[in-house]
Amino acid sequence: MQYPRSYIILHHTGAEEKNAKQVRKYHLSKGWRDVGYNYIIVRDGTVVKGRSLDIPGAHCSASGMNHKSVGIALIGNFEVRSPTEEQIAALISLLKKLVKEFNIPEKNVLPHNGVPGAKTLCPGKHFPLSRILKGLNGEEKYWKVQCGAFSSRENAEQFAQRLRKMGMSCFVVDP
Ligand SMILES: [Zn+2]
């Protein structure tokens, strides 16, 4: 039986793990039964399923959120850098799916440090919350892929292709 999930909590991992396996390994080393998050988004935008939603999470004990929320973590330390464009796009696309699936109101999509009682910097000061919420409610109809955020124009174009496959309208801009 699944626990009813009426919130989504957004996290960064706070470390620069290479992949989702490393995040899981770290949490297992703490004696947990599985990674604490329900989803992990890797730097290249790959979404990896974490802990089953059939059991409580282990990502936000404040306000009883482990029992009533879906926890998503993006790999990285967003106190020192921003998430990658791939991570942001993947997060928006995952959020759209989850709010529909669990019928979660947008006001219940919270950054970890926005949960009453949570004392944490997570998901970090560079986490682009307002941009993500805009993407979620469709205000940002066109996604601008900035060449400057990629190592080459070719990579930017490839990223734009992936966005279109996710159903997002986008165009590539300079720089
Ligand atoms: Zn967190």
Residues whose N, C-alpha, C, O or C-beta is under 5 A from the ligand:
A	BS01	ZN	L10 H11 H12 H59 H112 C122
